[in-house]
C-alpha cells in the first residue's frame, strides 16, 4: 500500500503541496483499507451463510429423486434446448397437511415459550441478586454462571440422564425417604425436556439481565423510597421497566434457539416430545428426504424470523446507545 | 437493603447455583464410582479414567476435535475482529443492515438450520466446481468458523465501542497510517477480547454436535459425535470421567481468567 515517497523525503517541495499529497494518500489508503476490512467478513458471510440458506430454499422446491444428490434439479435442459424451470411446492403442502409436522411446530413453540418463562422466573432473581451483591463478589458470582456454559453442552444434558432415569439419583432419593412407592417416569418425558432447556439456557438469560440491572441508577430507588413508595411497587414501576431491554434480549436468546433444539428432546424427551429440530434431523438422516428437510428448515426460519428481526433491532439499539 | 430482602435474594442465588451445579457435581462424583450402575456406590476407583485413556476411538476423536477447534478459533478471531471493526467504525455504508443481520444471525439461529444449510451448500459447490472434495475436517472447520465468528464479533465489538476514539485520532494526526494505528494502538487494547474470543471459539467448536454431524464425512468423527452415540445407549462411566476432565480444564481456565481480570481491575483502580 505504501507507494510514492514518504512526506519527509519531499523536503524540497512546498509545504502546501506536501500536505495536499498526504491528504490524497490518506484518503485513498483509508478507502482501500476500509474496503479490505469490510470485504473479507462480508464475502465469507455471503458465501457461507446467506448463499446456503438460498440453496436450502431452492432445494425445498425440488422433488426427492433417486440420484446423487437425492433431489431433482431446478433448471433442466428440456427438449429443443429450452431451459425448463421446475418448481415443486408439494413439500410445503405436505408439511401443512400432515398433522405430525404442524403438531411438531406447535409443540416446539410451546416448549420454547414455557421454558423461556421459567428461565426468566429463575434467572431474574439470580441476576438481581448478583447485580446487588458487593462489588467484589459480583465477578465471582458471574464467573460461576458462565462456567457451566463453557463446559460441554452435550455433557450437561447427559448429566440429567443419570439423575432422572428410572433407577437414577432422584428416584433413588425419593424412594429412600418414602415419598413415593415406585420410581417415577421422569426421563423421556416432556418434563425432562423443559428441565433440560431451562437448565442449559439459563446463563443466556442471566447475563443480559445482569448487564441491564447492574447499570441501573440506584438513586432512583432511593428517591422512590423517600417519596413513600413501598419496595414492591418501586420494583414494578422502576426496576422492572428499566430492565426491559435485558428481559427482551435474554428471552430471545433463550426462545429462538430453543425452538430448533435437537439434542435435548432427542436425549431427554420421549417419543411424543416431537420438536421441529428433531423432525428435521430424522427427515434428513433417517428418511434421507433432503427436499422435505429443506422445507422444514425454511418453515422453521419463517416462524423465527419475527423474533430474529426483533433481536437484531435490540442489538442495534444497544450498540448505538453504547457509542 | 433490608435484612428480609437480602435473605430472599440469598435464597434465590443459593437455589439457582444449586440447580446449575448439582448435575455437574453428581457427574464428577460418579466418575470415581467403581460400579457401572448409577445408583450403586461400589467404592472409590479410577478405573474409568484408565479405560478412557485406553479408548482409541475417543482419543482419535479428541485429537480431531482439538485440531478443528484450534483452526476454527484462529480464523474466527480474524473474521470476527474484521466484522466488529466494520460494525463499530463504518457506520454508514450501503447494505449495512444486511451485514449486521448476517453477523448476528448465527447467535440465535437453530443449529439444525446452520448445519443443514452448510451441508447443502457444500454439496452444491462440489457439484458445480468440484470443491470441497468430499466432506470432513475442512467442511467442519468452515461451518464452525461461520457460526463462531459471530460470537467473536460480539465480544470484540463491545470492547471496541469502549475504546477512546481520541487515541486513534491523535495517532492519525501524528502521521500514523490506518494499518499502523490498528496494529500499534487498537490491537494491544482489544487483545483481552481477542483472547476471550479465541477461547470461546475453541470451546464452541469442541462442543458442537449438530453442525458437525451434518457436514462431516466418513472418517471424520469428532468428540461430541462419539459422546453422543455412546450417551444414546445410556449412562456410561467413561463419559463421566471425560466430563470430569473437561470440567477440571474449564474451571482452571476460568479461575485463571478471573484472577487476571481481578488483578487488572485492581491495577486500573489504583
Interface residues (C-beta under 8 A of the other chain):
Chain A: X1 X2 X7 X22 X26 X29 X30 X33 X34 X37 X38 X40 X41 X42 X44 X45 X46 X48 X49 X50 X51 X52 X53 X55 X56 X59 X69 X122 X123 X125 X126 X128 X129 X130 X132 X133 X139 X140 X141 X143 X144 X145 X146 X147 X148 X150 X151 X152 X153 X154 X155 X156 X158 X159 X160 X161 X162 X163 X165 X167 X168 X169 X172 X199 X202 X231 X252 X253 X256 X257 X259 X260 X261 X262 X263 X266 X267 X277 X280 X281 X284 X285 X290 X293 X294 X297 X300 X301 X304 X307 X308 X311 X312 X315 X316 X319 X322 X323
Chain B: X1 X2 X5 X8 X9 X10 X12 X13 X15 X16 X17 X19 X20 X21 X22 X23 X24 X26 X27 X30 X37 X38 X39 X78 X79 X80 X82 X83 X85 X86 X87 X88 X89 X90 X93 X99 X100 X101 X102 X103 X104 X105 X106 X107 X108 X109 X110 X111 X112 X113 X116 X117 X118 X120 X121 X123 X124 X127 X142 X143 X145 X146 X149 X153 X157 X158 X161 X162 X172 X175 X177 X178 X179 X203 X206 X207 X209 X210 X213 X214 X224 X227 X228 X231 X232 X234 X235 X239 X240 X242 X243 X246 X247 X250 X251 X253 X254 X255 X258 X261 X262 X265
